[in-house]
Amino acid sequence: MDTFKRRGPKYSCITYHSPRKHLNEDVALLLGLHVGDGWLSDKWGIMCEKVEASMINRIIRLAREVLGVEPIIGEYKEGEIMIRSGQRQVLDFFRSYGLPQGRKAGSVRIPKQILGSDNPAIAKAFLRGLFSTDGCFSFQKSRGPRVEIQVKSRKLRDDFVCLAGRLGFSFRSYEYLPPRGKNKAPLQVAYTTQSGQCMRWMDDIGSIKDSHVQRYQDWKKLIEAKRS
């Protein structure tokens, strides 16, 4: 595994090739990650928890291989890393998928190119990216596992439920208003607590976030221990 290093402004003009135009799994994965935790203004960027080293390295590789640039990497705030680029070809890439600039949290949705694709691998890759940023796998010994996403955009949540449904997953959804002072806008939640679905989700869709993978492995060990 590569180890990421902080890279400053001197890397901001390194270009390897033009962005990928063909919608493949790597493009879909990057789009899912961006829709979840990315931002777009006069620059593009995405945030990651500093402890998620393998996820950071994966995004860096996607920036090189999909966007065709060497991203700038630096600390955003304590515990978080920002991966970003202001190169024109990067901005044009995300704009070509109709992704909004500025405050996108309440209005963003799955790009029509993803929804219009009949390739299951594209759908899985996008869902993997979105789940890696806005999703959670959890479990309780008495209640079993839970797979969910929490977003601010109702359109995004509903698109997620629709796209996951095409792959045979059945998610329930609801709106959640966090305690006063934490978040003014309600959160849009989609979830499943069916053990079989949760296992198939983690095996077939999965996540590039280490903490998701670790919790899933912990749950499987618990199940195996109960069976033995």
N, C-alpha and C positions, 0 to 999 in steps of 0.2 A: 504493500500500500504506500502511495505517495504521502509525504508529510507536507502540509501546506505551510507556506511562509508568507509573511506580510510583504506585499509588493506595492510600492508607491507610484506616484505620477509618471515615473520614467517608463512604466510599462503601458501607459495609456494609449500609445500610438502603435503598438505592435499588432500587425494584422497578418494572419496566416492564409486566409482565403475568404471568398465571399460566403455569406450565410447559406446554409442548406435550404434549398427551395422545395425539395420533395418532402412531403409529410411522412416521416418514418417514426420508429419508436423513440429514438433519442430526441427528436423534435417535440413529439407529444409529451415526453417526460419533462422536458424543459418548460413547455407551456403550462403543464400542470403545476410545477413548482412555482412559476411566476404568478399564476392566477392565485395561488395560495398566499405566498409571502413576498412577492415581487412588487416593485414600483417602477413607474415610468413617468419621466418629466423631460428635462433636457438631458437626462442621463437615465440609464437603466441600472437597477440594483436589486439584490435579494439578500435577506438577512438569515443567518443561521446561528444557533447556539454554538458557542465555542467548543463545547465538549463533543459535538457531533462531527468529529474530524473526517470520518469516511464520507459523510454527506457533503461536507464542504469540498473535499477533493473531487467528488463526483460532479458537483456543479461547476467546478473549475474546468474539468475535462469537457463538460457539455459546452461551456463558453468557448473553449478552443475548437471543438469539433463541429458544433452546430452554428455558433455565431461567428466563428473564424477569427477571434481576437484573444489577446491575453488580458484577462480582467485585472482590475486593481483590487487588492484585498487589504482591508484594514479593520481595526476595531470600531464598532459602531457605538457601543456602550458596554459597560461591564458585563462580561459573559456572552456577548454577541459579536459576530463577525459580519461585515458587510462585503459582499462581492459585487462589483459594479463596473460599468463601462459607459463612456459618453460618446463612443464612436458612432458616426452616422449610420453605418450599416446595421448596427445593433438596434438602434431606435427604429429604423425602417422595418427590420425583421418583425418586431412585436406589433408595430402598427399595421403590418400587412395581415395580421390575424384579428384585426378589429379590437385590440385591447385598449382600454381607455387610459388616458394620461391623468395625472393629478390624483385626487382622492377617488380610488376605485372600489373601496371596500364594499360600499352599499349597492353598486351598480354592475360590477363585473359579473360575467357569466362565461360558460364554456364556449370557446370559439366555434363558429358554425362549421369550420373545416373539420373539427373533431367530431361534432355531432353528426355531420354529413358523411363521415367515413363508415364503410361497411366492413372494415378490417378490425376484428376483435383485438388484435395486438396493439393497435393504435389506442383504442379505448382503454385497455388495461394499463398502458404506459402513462396516459394522461391521468387516470385515476390514481395510479401509484404516486405520481408527483404531487397531486393535490392532497392525497392522504398523508404523505410524508410531511407536509407543512401544516395542514389544518386538521389533521386527523388524530385519533387516539385509539390505542388498543389497551383495554384494562380488563381486570377480572376480580371477582371476589369469590372466596372459597364457597360461600353459601349460595351465590346467585349465578356464578358462571361468567363467561366472557362478554365483552361489549366492544363493538367496532362502531365508531362514530366520527363525524366531522362537525365542526362548529364554524360557521361563517357569518358575515354580516349581510350578505346579499341573498335575498330569498330566491332570486332567479338562479343564482349559482347553486343553491341547495337543491332546487327543483330539477335543474339540469343534471346535477350529480345523481339524484334518485333515478332519473330517466335513463341516464347512460349506464349506471350500475344495473338497472333492471334489464337492459338488453343482454347482459351477461348472466342473467339468472339470479341476481341478488334482489331481495325485497327489503328495502329500508323504510322505516317509519320516520316521520318528521314532525317537528313542533317548533314553536317560537319560545325563546327563553329570555326573560329580562333579568340581567345580573343585578346584584344588590346595588342600591343607590350609591353613587360616587365612583364606582369601578368602570362603568360603561354606560353611556347615555343611550346607545342604540341597542335594540334587542338582538340576540344571537339566533341564527337559524340553524337548527340541529337536525341531522339525519343520522339514524342509528339502527343497528340490529343487535339483538341479544340471543339469537338462535345459534347454538354452539356449532352446528354443522356449517352454517353460513360464515360464521366468524373464522372458523378454521380454513374454509375454502378461500375466503378473502385474503387471509394472510399467506396462504400457499400460492394462490393464483395471481393475486394483485400485488400484495406485499408492500414493502416500504423500504426506502433507502435511509431511513432514520434508525440509528443504532438502538435507541431506547425502545422503539416499537418492537424491533426484532427481539431484543432481550426479554421484554415482558411476555411476548408470545412464547418464547422458549421456556420461560418460567412457568407459564400456564400449562404447557404440554407436559412438563416434568411433574406438575401437580396431578394432572390427569393420569399419567402413567403410574404414579405412586398409588393412586386410589385403586387402580386396576390390579396392582400386584398384591 
